[in-house]
Amino acid sequence: MARITNFNRRKNRTRYQLKQRANGRVRLSVFRSGQHIYAQLIDDAKGVTLAAASTLDKEIRGKVKNGATIEGAKAVGTAIAARAKDAKVKDVVFDRGGYLFHGRVKALAEAAREAGLAF
């Protein structure tokens, strides 16, 4: 029980700090499960998801053997950056949720930066 509340506390703290610094930028939100990793571009002002990518997508699933790996996270990072370009989004704020910036979350962020997203 304490682990869940600590995670939610970190997530709420992270989101609050992002809202203070966002200045109207789109939020790149990351969700990490045991088997997959997901990323969304969310416009909080309009309440709309602009683009999404995950290891469940057909093109990524064909490249990656398992969605719970760093290679899968890198593939999702490059895919979300490509979809952001299609949606004409360049500057985002990175929402890691309650997850530490380490491992798969870090790999997704670095791949998105290399593919052209600025945060």
Secondary structure, 3 states (H helix, E strand, C coil): CHHHHHHHHHHHHHHHHHHHHCCCCEEEEEEECCCCEEEEEEECCCCEEEEEEECCCHHHHHHCCCCCCHHHHHHHHHHHHHHHHHCCCCEEEEECCCCCCCCHHHHHHHHHHHCCCEC
